[in-house]
Amino acid sequence: MITEDKIVELINELKPGKEITADTELIASGILESMDIMMLAAKLNEEFDVTISPLDLKEENFRSVTSIKAMLEDIADRF
């Protein structure tokens, strides 16, 4: 099951000590940068058994925990 709490947990593994909620602007606030997104995508692939394609690696999909969850649900629905 894809949950916002689990996504926050995975982000906290990459960026410990950051206060993150479902609506935190992850890119605009500088919490996530391009390399962080790549590492997070790998963690998300493993945790949720999905395959985030290069086409999914766009800013709008990683803007917030809510947008990450929506992307993951969309990917899961494709299969």
VMD Tcl script that builds the backbone (N, CA, C; Angstrom):
set m [mol new atoms 237]
animate dup $m
set s [atomselect $m all]
$s set {name element resname resid chain x y z} {
  {N N MET 1 A 0.838 -1.185 0.000}
  {CA C MET 1 A 0.000 0.000 0.000}
  {C C MET 1 A 0.883 1.249 0.000}
  {N N ILE 2 A 0.546 2.180 -0.845}
  {CA C ILE 2 A 1.305 3.422 -0.956}
  {C C ILE 2 A 0.733 4.426 0.041}
  {N N THR 3 A 1.569 4.843 1.003}
  {CA C THR 3 A 1.110 5.811 1.992}
  {C C THR 3 A 2.027 7.023 2.015}
  {N N GLU 4 A 1.456 8.167 2.355}
  {CA C GLU 4 A 2.254 9.384 2.477}
  {C C GLU 4 A 3.287 9.246 3.593}
  {N N ASP 5 A 2.909 8.569 4.674}
  {CA C ASP 5 A 3.846 8.384 5.791}
  {C C ASP 5 A 5.094 7.634 5.352}
  {N N LYS 6 A 4.918 6.604 4.535}
  {CA C LYS 6 A 6.070 5.823 4.071}
  {C C LYS 6 A 6.943 6.653 3.138}
  {N N ILE 7 A 6.326 7.477 2.294}
  {CA C ILE 7 A 7.086 8.357 1.401}
  {C C ILE 7 A 7.891 9.354 2.224}
  {N N VAL 8 A 7.273 9.933 3.255}
  {CA C VAL 8 A 7.982 10.863 4.148}
  {C C VAL 8 A 9.161 10.148 4.805}
  {N N GLU 9 A 8.951 8.915 5.240}
  {CA C GLU 9 A 10.009 8.132 5.874}
  {C C GLU 9 A 11.196 7.946 4.915}
  {N N LEU 10 A 10.911 7.629 3.661}
  {CA C LEU 10 A 11.968 7.431 2.676}
  {C C LEU 10 A 12.724 8.733 2.399}
  {N N ILE 11 A 12.001 9.846 2.340}
  {CA C ILE 11 A 12.662 11.142 2.134}
  {C C ILE 11 A 13.535 11.468 3.337}
  {N N ASN 12 A 13.041 11.170 4.532}
  {CA C ASN 12 A 13.819 11.433 5.746}
  {C C ASN 12 A 15.093 10.601 5.805}
  {N N GLU 13 A 15.090 9.426 5.190}
  {CA C GLU 13 A 16.317 8.622 5.111}
  {C C GLU 13 A 17.364 9.348 4.269}
  {N N LEU 14 A 16.915 10.030 3.210}
  {CA C LEU 14 A 17.830 10.784 2.344}
  {C C LEU 14 A 18.217 12.124 2.946}
  {N N LYS 15 A 17.260 12.775 3.570}
  {CA C LYS 15 A 17.442 14.125 4.098}
  {C C LYS 15 A 17.005 14.185 5.559}
  {N N PRO 16 A 17.782 13.584 6.458}
  {CA C PRO 16 A 17.373 13.562 7.863}
  {C C PRO 16 A 17.287 14.968 8.459}
  {N N GLY 17 A 16.353 15.118 9.387}
  {CA C GLY 17 A 16.222 16.379 10.113}
  {C C GLY 17 A 15.342 17.417 9.452}
  {N N LYS 18 A 14.778 17.101 8.293}
  {CA C LYS 18 A 13.893 18.049 7.609}
  {C C LYS 18 A 12.452 17.801 8.042}
  {N N GLU 19 A 11.732 18.886 8.284}
  {CA C GLU 19 A 10.311 18.783 8.616}
  {C C GLU 19 A 9.531 18.671 7.309}
  {N N ILE 20 A 8.922 17.524 7.096}
  {CA C ILE 20 A 8.223 17.276 5.840}
  {C C ILE 20 A 6.790 16.850 6.130}
  {N N THR 21 A 5.859 17.515 5.451}
  {CA C THR 21 A 4.451 17.124 5.494}
  {C C THR 21 A 4.035 16.750 4.081}
  {N N ALA 22 A 2.806 16.348 3.918}
  {CA C ALA 22 A 2.309 15.946 2.597}
  {C C ALA 22 A 2.393 17.080 1.584}
  {N N ASP 23 A 2.280 18.324 2.052}
  {CA C ASP 23 A 2.242 19.462 1.136}
  {C C ASP 23 A 3.527 20.284 1.101}
  {N N THR 24 A 4.574 19.840 1.775}
  {CA C THR 24 A 5.850 20.558 1.756}
  {C C THR 24 A 6.373 20.629 0.323}
  {N N GLU 25 A 6.769 21.819 -0.099}
  {CA C GLU 25 A 7.365 22.008 -1.423}
  {C C GLU 25 A 8.783 21.454 -1.400}
  {N N LEU 26 A 8.964 20.253 -1.898}
  {CA C LEU 26 A 10.238 19.551 -1.779}
  {C C LEU 26 A 11.334 20.135 -2.677}
  {N N ILE 27 A 10.980 20.549 -3.870}
  {CA C ILE 27 A 11.975 21.080 -4.802}
  {C C ILE 27 A 12.180 22.574 -4.573}
  {N N ALA 28 A 11.098 23.326 -4.488}
  {CA C ALA 28 A 11.201 24.778 -4.309}
  {C C ALA 28 A 11.927 25.144 -3.018}
  {N N SER 29 A 11.767 24.313 -1.987}
  {CA C SER 29 A 12.410 24.597 -0.700}
  {C C SER 29 A 13.866 24.122 -0.664}
  {N N GLY 30 A 14.282 23.387 -1.698}
  {CA C GLY 30 A 15.651 22.893 -1.750}
  {C C GLY 30 A 15.875 21.586 -1.020}
  {N N ILE 31 A 14.806 20.971 -0.532}
  {CA C ILE 31 A 14.951 19.683 0.156}
  {C C ILE 31 A 15.419 18.621 -0.831}
  {N N LEU 32 A 14.814 18.589 -2.015}
  {CA C LEU 32 A 15.216 17.631 -3.041}
  {C C LEU 32 A 15.877 18.343 -4.214}
  {N N GLU 33 A 17.025 17.824 -4.611}
  {CA C GLU 33 A 17.710 18.279 -5.816}
  {C C GLU 33 A 17.767 17.094 -6.771}
  {N N SER 34 A 18.319 17.284 -7.940}
  {CA C SER 34 A 18.250 16.246 -8.978}
  {C C SER 34 A 18.817 14.901 -8.531}
  {N N MET 35 A 19.953 14.878 -7.880}
  {CA C MET 35 A 20.519 13.613 -7.422}
  {C C MET 35 A 19.650 12.973 -6.338}
  {N N ASP 36 A 19.062 13.808 -5.483}
  {CA C ASP 36 A 18.160 13.292 -4.447}
  {C C ASP 36 A 16.947 12.612 -5.087}
  {N N ILE 37 A 16.433 13.204 -6.161}
  {CA C ILE 37 A 15.272 12.633 -6.840}
  {C C ILE 37 A 15.621 11.268 -7.412}
  {N N MET 38 A 16.811 11.149 -7.991}
  {CA C MET 38 A 17.244 9.865 -8.544}
  {C C MET 38 A 17.345 8.805 -7.441}
  {N N MET 39 A 17.941 9.177 -6.310}
  {CA C MET 39 A 18.076 8.233 -5.194}
  {C C MET 39 A 16.711 7.884 -4.607}
  {N N LEU 40 A 15.836 8.891 -4.488}
  {CA C LEU 40 A 14.493 8.643 -3.968}
  {C C LEU 40 A 13.722 7.732 -4.914}
  {N N ALA 41 A 13.857 7.943 -6.209}
  {CA C ALA 41 A 13.163 7.097 -7.182}
  {C C ALA 41 A 13.576 5.634 -7.006}
  {N N ALA 42 A 14.856 5.394 -6.783}
  {CA C ALA 42 A 15.328 4.021 -6.562}
  {C C ALA 42 A 14.698 3.431 -5.308}
  {N N LYS 43 A 14.627 4.221 -4.240}
  {CA C LYS 43 A 14.017 3.752 -2.994}
  {C C LYS 43 A 12.517 3.475 -3.191}
  {N N LEU 44 A 11.843 4.358 -3.925}
  {CA C LEU 44 A 10.411 4.183 -4.182}
  {C C LEU 44 A 10.165 2.931 -5.022}
  {N N ASN 45 A 11.012 2.710 -6.032}
  {CA C ASN 45 A 10.885 1.502 -6.863}
  {C C ASN 45 A 10.946 0.257 -5.999}
  {N N GLU 46 A 11.918 0.224 -5.111}
  {CA C GLU 46 A 12.117 -0.943 -4.258}
  {C C GLU 46 A 10.990 -1.108 -3.235}
  {N N GLU 47 A 10.645 -0.023 -2.565}
  {CA C GLU 47 A 9.647 -0.077 -1.489}
  {C C GLU 47 A 8.257 -0.446 -1.998}
  {N N PHE 48 A 7.857 0.145 -3.135}
  {CA C PHE 48 A 6.492 -0.025 -3.613}
  {C C PHE 48 A 6.388 -0.958 -4.820}
  {N N ASP 49 A 7.501 -1.592 -5.198}
  {CA C ASP 49 A 7.518 -2.546 -6.302}
  {C C ASP 49 A 6.915 -1.947 -7.570}
  {N N VAL 50 A 7.417 -0.769 -7.933}
  {CA C VAL 50 A 7.012 -0.090 -9.159}
  {C C VAL 50 A 8.272 0.191 -9.977}
  {N N THR 51 A 8.070 0.661 -11.195}
  {CA C THR 51 A 9.193 1.081 -12.018}
  {C C THR 51 A 8.944 2.516 -12.466}
  {N N ILE 52 A 9.678 3.431 -11.852}
  {CA C ILE 52 A 9.578 4.842 -12.228}
  {C C ILE 52 A 10.461 5.023 -13.457}
  {N N SER 53 A 9.843 5.357 -14.571}
  {CA C SER 53 A 10.583 5.498 -15.825}
  {C C SER 53 A 11.224 6.883 -15.907}
  {N N PRO 54 A 12.171 7.057 -16.817}
  {CA C PRO 54 A 12.759 8.385 -17.006}
  {C C PRO 54 A 11.705 9.447 -17.333}
  {N N LEU 55 A 10.625 9.056 -18.000}
  {CA C LEU 55 A 9.557 10.005 -18.324}
  {C C LEU 55 A 8.816 10.485 -17.071}
  {N N ASP 56 A 8.853 9.677 -16.015}
  {CA C ASP 56 A 8.195 10.053 -14.756}
  {C C ASP 56 A 9.063 10.978 -13.902}
  {N N LEU 57 A 10.338 11.081 -14.231}
  {CA C LEU 57 A 11.270 11.881 -13.431}
  {C C LEU 57 A 11.197 13.353 -13.822}
  {N N LYS 58 A 10.045 13.952 -13.566}
  {CA C LYS 58 A 9.877 15.370 -13.857}
  {C C LYS 58 A 9.474 16.098 -12.590}
  {N N GLU 59 A 9.780 17.379 -12.564}
  {CA C GLU 59 A 9.593 18.184 -11.358}
  {C C GLU 59 A 8.185 18.081 -10.789}
  {N N GLU 60 A 7.187 18.121 -11.628}
  {CA C GLU 60 A 5.804 18.113 -11.137}
  {C C GLU 60 A 5.477 16.846 -10.339}
  {N N ASN 61 A 6.153 15.734 -10.627}
  {CA C ASN 61 A 5.897 14.491 -9.901}
  {C C ASN 61 A 6.595 14.425 -8.552}
  {N N PHE 62 A 7.565 15.302 -8.315}
  {CA C PHE 62 A 8.330 15.279 -7.070}
  {C C PHE 62 A 8.197 16.592 -6.296}
  {N N ARG 63 A 7.178 17.365 -6.618}
  {CA C ARG 63 A 6.973 18.660 -5.979}
  {C C ARG 63 A 6.622 18.527 -4.500}
  {N N SER 64 A 5.873 17.483 -4.153}
  {CA C SER 64 A 5.446 17.265 -2.769}
  {C C SER 64 A 5.207 15.778 -2.549}
  {N N VAL 65 A 5.020 15.407 -1.299}
  {CA C VAL 65 A 4.704 14.008 -0.985}
  {C C VAL 65 A 3.396 13.618 -1.670}
  {N N THR 66 A 2.449 14.528 -1.690}
  {CA C THR 66 A 1.163 14.269 -2.337}
  {C C THR 66 A 1.345 13.981 -3.823}
  {N N SER 67 A 2.192 14.755 -4.505}
  {CA C SER 67 A 2.403 14.524 -5.940}
  {C C SER 67 A 3.184 13.236 -6.186}
  {N N ILE 68 A 4.102 12.886 -5.290}
  {CA C ILE 68 A 4.831 11.619 -5.416}
  {C C ILE 68 A 3.851 10.451 -5.280}
  {N N LYS 69 A 2.961 10.536 -4.293}
  {CA C LYS 69 A 1.970 9.470 -4.083}
  {C C LYS 69 A 1.069 9.327 -5.312}
  {N N ALA 70 A 0.635 10.444 -5.873}
  {CA C ALA 70 A -0.220 10.404 -7.065}
  {C C ALA 70 A 0.514 9.751 -8.229}
  {N N MET 71 A 1.794 10.083 -8.409}
  {CA C MET 71 A 2.590 9.480 -9.471}
  {C C MET 71 A 2.690 7.974 -9.266}
  {N N LEU 72 A 2.984 7.542 -8.040}
  {CA C LEU 72 A 3.133 6.118 -7.744}
  {C C LEU 72 A 1.823 5.359 -7.986}
  {N N GLU 73 A 0.723 5.959 -7.600}
  {CA C GLU 73 A -0.582 5.314 -7.834}
  {C C GLU 73 A -0.872 5.212 -9.317}
  {N N ASP 74 A -0.502 6.239 -10.084}
  {CA C ASP 74 A -0.683 6.217 -11.531}
  {C C ASP 74 A 0.164 5.107 -12.163}
  {N N ILE 75 A 1.414 4.996 -11.721}
  {CA C ILE 75 A 2.298 3.940 -12.235}
  {C C ILE 75 A 1.723 2.564 -11.888}
  {N N ALA 76 A 1.271 2.389 -10.658}
  {CA C ALA 76 A 0.711 1.101 -10.232}
  {C C ALA 76 A -0.534 0.739 -11.038}
  {N N ASP 77 A -1.326 1.756 -11.393}
  {CA C ASP 77 A -2.546 1.506 -12.166}
  {C C ASP 77 A -2.248 1.093 -13.611}
  {N N ARG 78 A -1.064 1.435 -14.098}
  {CA C ARG 78 A -0.698 1.083 -15.479}
  {C C ARG 78 A -0.482 -0.415 -15.645}
  {N N PHE 79 A -0.201 -1.096 -14.534}
  {CA C PHE 79 A 0.155 -2.526 -14.614}
  {C C PHE 79 A -0.876 -3.409 -13.977}
}
mol reanalyze $m
mol bondsrecalc $m
mol representation Tube
mol addrep $m
